[in-house]
Amino acid sequence: QVRLVESGGGLVQAGGSLRLSCSAPIRTFSGFAMGWFRQAPGQERDFVAGIIWSIGTTHYAASAAGRFTISRDNAKNTVYLQMNSLKPEDTAVYYCAAWSFGTTAQAMSFMTPTYWGQGTQVTVSS
């Protein structure tokens, strides 16, 4: 079992920024892609952004495009989500995810990940 470790959530005012981090154990993870989902209270868990590990191709949900940036550090097996211009509707628990099988960038938005992190709360106040 691969344990994804998230950090970086918190409380921020609307218009502010946060950066989430997610690391996977180097020795046990040989994945193809990593990404982020979020779940607001009473809502389904939705795809936010994903990145194909080997080539760096990214894909974003419409709600994140232009404001969020996903990136990875190969040496640290870590993926980041830089979130700018945050809005109250971005408030949710953000989950790191990893796919251990081949996928395309766009398919990450509907392919169920193999592994999940424990989630980190992001709260944006108005």
C-alpha positions, 0 to 999 in steps of 0.5 A: 500500500502506498501512503501519500502524505499531504501538507499545506492546507489552511485558512486564507482570505479570498484572493489569497494563495496556498500551495499544497504538497503531496509526497509518495514513498520513493521506494514503493511508488512507481506510478504514472500520474498524480493529481488532486481532487477536492470534496466540499461538504455534501458534495461529490469528490471532484477532479481538480488537476493531474500530471503525467509523471514522466512527461509532465503533461497536465490537465485541469478542471474548468474551475481550476484552469488559469488559477491553479498550477500543478507541478512535480519534483521528480527527485522528491516524488512530490507533486504540488498544487499552487492555488492562486486567486482563491474563492470561497467556493474553493473551500473543500478537503483536498485529496492527493491521488496517484494512478499506478497505471498508464493514463492520458492527461484528460483521462485522469479526470474520470479514471479512479486513482489507485491511491489516495491521501488522507486529505487536507482542509482548505478554507477560503473566507470571504 
